[in-house]
Structures are given as C-alpha cells and as structure tokens.
Amino acid sequence: MAKKLAFVLPRFGRDIVGGAETLAGAIARKCAARGDSVTVLTTCARDNRTWENHFEAGVSEEDQVRVMRFLVDERQL
C-alpha cells in the first residue's frame, strides 16, 4: 500500500553534501522508487554557509520525488 510522505530539509538535491541532507534524501528517493508519494519541502539554497538562493523557487520533480522549494529570506549576520 503506497504511502504519502513528506520530508522537510534545509537543502535538497543530487549535488548537496551533508549528513542529514544525504541520508534523508536517500530515504526519500528509495520510498519514491518503491511507489510511495514523496514530497520534499526545502529551500532554494545550495550552500549552507551563505544560504544564498541558488535553485528556482516552486515545484519540480527529481528522481520521482516532488520538490517544493522556498526562497531564503535575507538574514542578519
């Protein structure tokens, strides 16, 4: 029986390196590959040092996973 799953990650993508991001991304992809409906909610950031928006905001699909990206607001350092 297929499940509906959502993952909330600070960053997501094939080229994103990070412990939590790598593990959760792999689990999301495996679940999608077995037929589950998987959505990842994440930011448009690629770099966890600058948090600059790199990816386009909105909905896309990557490896059978629905990805919803949200812009990172300007922040005070």
N, C-alpha and C positions, 0 to 999 in steps of 0.2 A: 504494500500500500504506500503510494507516494505521499511524502510529507511536504508541508510548506515551511521553509526555514529562512531565517534572516540572520545575517551576521553584521555587526556594527564594528567597523575597523577604522583606525585613524588614516590608514593608507592601504591601497589595494592595487595590484597589477602584477603581471608576469615578471617585470623587472624590479619590483620592490623587494628589498632585502631588509629583513628584520625578524626577530624571533616570533613574536605574536602574529605579525602580518603573514609570515611564511607558513606557519602552522595552520592558522585559521583559513587562509586562502587555499591550502591543500585540502583541508576538510571540506570546504565549500565546493570545490571542484569535484571531489570524489562523490559527494552527495548528489550533485547535479548530474554526474555521469551515470549514477545508478537510477536516475529518474525522478529525484526529488525536485521540487520547485524552489530554487535558491535565489535569494536577493542579498546583495551586499550593499550596505549603506556606508558611504565613505566620503572623504574629502577629495578635492581636486589636487591636493598636494602630492608631490613626489619625494621631496627632500624633507626629512624630519628635523633638519637644523634651521632651515629658512621658512618652511611652511608656505612657500610661495605657491600660488595656483599654477599648476602645470597642465593638468588634464582639463578637458572641456566639461563644464557642469551639465548635468542632465542624466538621462537614462541611456545605457548602452548594454551590450552583451559581450561577455568574454568567457570562452570555454563553457558555454551553456549556462553561465551564471548571469543573472540580471544585476547590473551595477548601477546604483543611483549615486551620483557624485554631487557634492555640495561645495560651494565656494568657501574658502577660508577667509574670514573677516580680517581686516587689518588689526594688528595687535600691538600693544605697547611693550617694548622690551626694556 
